[in-house]
């Protein structure tokens, strides 16, 4: 009788040992999914905010006639103002002044408005950079989550050896590392330190794509960054 009770208790203990890890894995899976959805929402909001950034300057005259202008610039004739969604360089300013006939009576008014627009776009530049770094970090975090979900399924369903006590730093710190790497990759790319990046399309989508790939292969990117740092600052004597 005692042996039967002992056997029953042992069986129950083994079942509990099996149930607890399954519960822990289920909780971890829901946390990964929830965090991924949160990142998607933050990414969506940040991207919308980036796309809505603009600077504008009012025009005194309403009889201005412009030639075809670039996509980042807009002439709101109804409200007598000009709008830009990017930082205006000296080259951009010169190109904008070519949109109107230099002999036009409205030329001076347009020139003054373009000057004000170029000045106001300086603050726009810093805002764009901040949002770009934020979006780059979030995009890289999404890349990390794609890799995390893939690894989670592989270890739970195929290898069946996911030990939460061992792997919890991976799931906790990897998204943070991905965010930082994504922002850093954008900084290095815009500074021309990382080469081989061509841009024939939408610049914002380019940075998003680069950051997402960087997050997916965050370990490889960190190794590449280590190589870059050694090339810039030299190697240790024992390397």
C-alpha positions in Angstrom: 0.0 0.0 0.0 2.8 2.4 1.0 4.7 1.5 -2.3 1.5 2.3 -4.3 1.2 5.7 -2.5 4.9 6.4 -3.0 4.6 5.5 -6.7 1.6 7.7 -7.1 3.3 10.7 -5.5 6.4 10.1 -7.6 4.3 10.0 -10.7 2.4 13.2 -9.6 5.7 15.0 -8.9 7.0 14.1 -12.4 3.8 15.3 -14.0 4.1 18.6 -12.1 7.7 18.9 -13.2 6.5 18.5 -16.8 3.6 20.9 -16.4 5.6 23.7 -14.9 8.1 24.0 -17.7 5.2 23.9 -20.2 3.5 26.7 -18.4 6.7 28.7 -18.3 7.2 28.2 -22.0 3.6 29.2 -22.7 4.0 32.4 -20.6 7.3 33.1 -22.4 5.6 32.6 -25.8 2.8 35.0 -24.9 5.4 37.6 -23.7 7.3 37.3 -26.9 4.2 37.7 -29.0 2.9 40.6 -26.8 6.3 42.4 -27.0 6.4 42.0 -30.7 3.0 43.5 -31.2 4.0 46.4 -28.9 7.1 47.0 -31.1 4.9 46.9 -34.2 2.6 49.5 -32.7 5.5 51.8 -31.6 7.1 51.4 -35.0 3.8 52.4 -36.8 3.3 55.5 -34.6 7.0 56.6 -35.0 6.9 56.2 -38.7 3.7 58.2 -39.0 5.2 60.9 -36.9 8.3 60.9 -39.1 6.3 61.2 -42.3 4.2 64.1 -40.8 7.3 66.2 -40.0 7.4 69.4 -42.1 8.5 73.0 -42.1 6.7 75.8 -43.8 7.0 79.5 -44.6 4.3 82.0 -45.6 4.3 84.0 -48.9 3.2 87.6 -49.1 2.1 87.4 -52.7 -0.5 85.0 -54.2 0.4 85.5 -57.9 3.4 83.3 -57.8 3.8 80.8 -60.6 6.3 77.9 -60.1 7.7 75.3 -62.4 7.4 71.6 -61.5 8.9 71.1 -58.1 10.5 68.1 -56.3 8.4 65.7 -54.2 9.7 66.9 -50.9 8.6 70.4 -51.6 5.0 71.8 -51.8 3.5 75.1 -52.9 0.2 75.6 -51.1 -1.2 78.3 -53.3 -4.6 78.4 -51.5 -3.0 79.2 -48.1 0.0 81.2 -49.6 2.8 79.1 -48.1 5.6 76.7 -49.1 6.3 73.5 -47.3 9.2 71.1 -47.1 9.5 67.7 -45.5 13.3 67.6 -45.5 16.3 69.6 -44.4 17.1 72.2 -47.1 20.8 72.4 -48.1 22.3 75.3 -50.0 22.0 73.3 -53.2 18.4 72.6 -52.5 17.8 76.3 -51.9 19.4 77.2 -55.3 17.3 74.6 -57.0 14.1 76.0 -55.5 14.9 79.5 -56.7 15.1 78.2 -60.2 11.4 77.3 -60.0 10.4 80.9 -60.6 11.4 83.3 -63.3 14.1 85.6 -61.9 12.5 88.6 -63.6 9.1 87.9 -62.0 7.8 90.6 -59.6 7.2 87.8 -57.1 10.8 86.6 -57.2 12.0 88.6 -54.2 9.1 87.5 -52.0 9.6 83.8 -53.0 13.4 84.1 -52.3 12.7 85.5 -48.8 10.2 82.7 -48.1 12.7 80.1 -49.3 15.4 81.6 -47.0 13.0 81.4 -44.0 12.0 77.8 -45.0 15.7 76.8 -45.2 16.3 78.3 -41.7 13.3 76.6 -40.2 14.3 73.3 -41.7 17.4 73.2 -39.5 15.2 72.1 -36.5 13.4 69.7 -38.9 16.7 68.0 -39.5 17.3 67.2 -35.9 13.8 65.9 -35.4 14.1 63.7 -38.5 17.4 62.3 -37.2 15.9 61.5 -33.8 12.9 59.7 -35.3 15.1 57.9 -37.8 17.3 56.5 -35.0 14.1 55.5 -33.1 12.6 53.8 -36.1 15.9 52.2 -36.9 16.1 50.8 -33.4 12.5 49.6 -33.5 13.0 48.0 -36.9 16.1 46.2 -35.7 14.1 45.0 -32.7 11.5 43.6 -35.1 14.3 41.8 -36.8 15.4 40.4 -33.5 11.9 39.2 -32.7 11.7 37.4 -36.1 14.9 35.5 -35.2 13.7 35.0 -31.6 10.4 33.4 -32.6 12.3 31.2 -35.1 14.7 30.0 -32.5 12.0 29.6 -29.9 10.0 27.3 -32.2 13.1 25.4 -33.1 14.2 24.7 -29.5 10.7 23.9 -28.2 9.3 21.9 -31.0 12.3 20.2 -32.6 15.2 20.1 -30.1 12.9 20.1 -27.0 15.7 21.4 -24.8 14.8 25.0 -24.0 15.9 25.7 -20.4 14.4 28.9 -19.1 16.9 29.1 -16.3 19.7 29.2 -19.0 18.1 31.1 -21.8 16.2 34.0 -20.0 19.1 36.5 -20.7 18.7 35.8 -24.4 15.0 36.7 -24.5 15.4 39.6 -22.1 18.5 41.4 -23.4 18.6 40.5 -27.1 15.8 43.0 -28.1 17.7 45.8 -26.3 20.9 44.9 -28.1 19.0 44.9 -31.4 17.6 48.3 -30.7 21.0 49.8 -30.0 22.6 48.1 -32.9 19.8 49.3 -35.3 20.4 52.9 -34.2 24.1 52.5 -34.4 24.0 51.0 -37.9 22.0 54.0 -39.2 24.6 56.4 -37.6 27.5 54.6 -39.2 25.8 54.3 -42.6 24.9 58.0 -42.8 28.5 58.8 -41.7 29.7 56.6 -44.6 31.7 54.4 -42.2 29.7 51.3 -43.4 30.1 51.0 -47.1 28.2 49.1 -49.8 24.8 50.7 -49.2 23.2 52.1 -52.3 20.1 54.2 -52.3 17.9 54.2 -55.4 14.5 54.5 -53.7 12.9 55.8 -50.6 15.6 56.7 -48.1 13.5 56.0 -45.0 12.6 52.5 -46.3 16.2 51.9 -47.0 17.2 52.6 -43.3 14.3 50.5 -42.1 15.4 47.6 -44.3 19.0 47.8 -43.1 18.0 48.0 -39.5 15.6 45.1 -39.7 18.3 42.9 -41.3 20.8 44.1 -38.7 18.4 43.0 -35.9 17.9 39.6 -37.5 21.6 39.0 -37.8 22.6 41.0 -34.7 25.4 38.7 -33.7 27.0 39.0 -37.2 26.6 42.8 -37.1 28.3 43.0 -33.7 31.2 41.0 -35.2 31.3 43.4 -38.2 31.3 46.4 -35.8 34.2 44.9 -33.9 36.1 44.6 -37.2 35.3 48.2 -38.0 36.5 49.4 -34.6 39.7 47.5 -34.9 40.3 49.0 -38.3 39.7 52.5 -36.9 41.4 52.3 -33.6 43.9 49.4 -34.0 44.2 46.0 -32.5 45.4 44.9 -29.1 48.9 43.3 -28.9 47.4 40.0 -27.9 44.7 39.9 -30.8 
